[in-house]
Amino acid sequence: MPIAIEEGFYQTHDLAHVSCLGIETSRLQDCVAKVKIERIKGVFGAASFGFTGSTLDFLAELPWLEAVWFWDMNLQSIEGLYALENLQYFGVHPKRPPIDFSRFPRLRHVVIEPRAKDTGLEKLKELQLLHVWHFRSKDNTFAALDFPESLEELQINWANLDSLESLPAIPNLRRLEVHRCRKLAHLGDLGRKFPNLEHLVVDACGRLQSAEGERVVRDLPKICHAYIQGHKLV
């Protein structure tokens, strides 16, 4: 995700499906004006790029936005997000109030660190990609997460579960990646739950044995690429 200064503003062109402009707290109105004048469709912010605000209220002035990405901050209010009826790409973490994702029906890509009171993910009928970071289960299951059946790509990073058995069936899933889940030892019945899976990567999951990877790959009829714990199986 290269970020560079262009025309006096931080900008990136490969964060989402649209170009994004960096929001800087010290000149918030200038940044908002730039987005308005050029009808830019994406914004991002982080302390390292000049955003130190505690709210996203300014987003209410930019209702046409399709992509937002904010990280490394402590947000007290995300109400401005709810003005973005065309939002398709979402990434806001880790410290934020809970979000009702059902209010963004056009979301296609979501990257989150889940909060206990987040709601509405299961209602996103157009969601194709979901990346989950630092999921902490209290019962060693994925029951607290609701996965829509429309998903085509799921990535799980730094979760504390020892098994994927509790993942629900997602018939459209084609890509599954699991990274740095250090307790993970069992992959469950991936063939039954994800019959269209083509791409499987499980990496840096210290307890997982290569034999477990070989077992699940045999039950994936459409698998084209499988990389398990540093070994390419397909």
N, C-alpha and C positions, 0 to 999 in steps of 0.2 A: 504494500500500500504506500507507494511513494507520495510524499506530501512536499510541495514546493511553493515558494512565494511567486505568484504570478499577478502582475498588475497591482502589486502592493498588498495582496491578500493570500493567506494560505489556501491552497486548492489541491484537490486530488481528483483523478479521473478513472481510478480503478477500484475504489472502495465499494461502489454499488453499480447498478446498471446506468447511473447518470453521474455527471460531474458534480462534485460537492465543494462547497466553500466553507472555510473554517470560521467559526464565530469567536471573536475576541471580546472579552468583557470590557476592556478599557475603551473600546470603540464600537460598542454594540450597535448603535444606531447606524454607523457607517456600513457595518457588515450587513445589517438588515436592508439598508437602502440598496446596496450592491445586488443582493439577491432579488429584490423587487425590480430593479431596473433591467437586469439581464434575465429575469425569470428563471433563475437557477433552480434546479429541482431537487438538490440535496444539500444538507449542511452537516457539519461535524464539529466537535469541540472536545478539548482536553486541556488540563492545566499546562502541559508541555507546549501547547500551541495557543496559549493565551486565554482560555476560557476558565474562569474561576467562579462563575455564578452558581447560585443555589436553586434557581428556578429555570424552567423552560417557557415562561409566559410569553416571551417574544415570538414563539412559533405561531401563536394565534394570528399574527400579522402575515403569515406565509402559508395560507391554506392549500396551495397547490403542491407543496413539497411531496416528493415521493420517497425520499430516503433521509434517515437521520441516524447519526452514530455519535454517541457521547460516552466518554469513559474517563476513569481516574478522577472522580469527583463525588461530592456528597450533595445530592439533590434533595431539596425540601418540598418541591412542587413540580409535578409533571403535567399540570392541567392544560398547558398550551398544546401538548401532543394531541389532545382530543379534537382540535380544530382540523387535523390533517386527514380528511376523508379519503384522500387518494394515496395514503401511505402504503408503500409496497416493500420497503427495506427498513428493518428496525434493528438497532443495537444501542441499548442504554443500560449501563451497568457500572459498578456493582451496587452502589448505595443510592437507593431511590425508593419512593413510595410504591405500593403495589399497583399493578396495571390491569385494567380490564381490556384484554386483547380483542374481545368481540366488537369493540367500537372501531376496529380497523379491518373491515371485511375484505379489503383488497390486498392484505399482506401476503407476500410471496416468500420473503426471506426474513427469518428472525434469528438473532443471536442474543442469548440472554444468560444471566445468572438468576435462576428462579427465586422469587420471593414467595413465602408461605401463602400470602393472600392474593397472589396473581390469579386471574380468572380468564376464561374465554378462549384459551388456545384451541380447544377442541371444536370451536365454532368457526374456525378459519378454513373455509372450504377451498380457498385458492392457495393455501400455504404449501410450498414445495420444499423448502429448506429450513431446517431447524438445527441450530448449534447450541448445545446446552453446556454451560461451564459451572463447575463447583456445585453440583447438585448434592445436597446432604439429606439423605433419607433417614427418617427416624425408625423405620420398620424394615429396612433392607429390601425395599421394593420401589418400583417406579409409580406406585399408586397415586402419589401426590402430583404427578404430571399427567396432563391430558394431551394425547397425541392425535391430531386429526388424520383421518384416513387418506387425505390427499398428499401426504408427505412422500417425496421422492428421495430426499437426502436427510439423514439424521447423523449428527456428530455429537458424541458425549465425551467431555473432557473433565478430568479430575473429580469424578463421582466417587462415592464411598461405598458402593455396593460390591458384593462378591459374586453376583450372578446377573445375567441378562434375562433370566427366565421370566421375570415379571413384565417385560416389555409386551405391549399388546400387539396383536396382529395388525400389520400395516401393508395391505396387499399391493400398493403402488410403489413401495420402497425399492429403490434401485442402488442406493449407496448408503453404506453404514460404516462409520469410523468411530473407534473407541480409543482414547489416548489417556495415558497416565492415571488410570483407575487402579490403584496399587493393590486393592484387595481382590480384584476380579480374578476368579478361578474357573467359572463356568459360563459358557456362552448360551446355554439353553437350546431350544428347538427353533433355530433360525430358519430352517428349511420350511417348516410348516407356517411360521408367522410371516415370512418374507419370501414368498415363492418367486418373485421377480427380481431378487437381489442379484446384481451384476458385479458390484465392487464392495469388497470387505477389507478393512484395515483395522487391526488391533495391535497397538504398539505401546511399549513402556508400561505394561500391566504386569507387574513383577511376579504374581502367583500363577499366571496362566501358562499351562504347559503346551508344547507344540502338538501333542497328541489330541488335545481338545480342539485346536484349530483344524487339524486334519479331519476330525470327526464331523464337524459342522460343514466343511467344504464339500464332503461327499454327498450331503443332502441338499445342496443348492444347485438345481438343474441349470440355471442361467448364469452362473458365476463366470466372469471373464477375468477378474483380477482379485487375488486374495493374498494379502501380506500380513502374516501373523508373527508378532514378536521377532521381527528382523528377518523372517524367512518368507520368500515368495513361494506360495504353494500353487498358484495358478498364474 
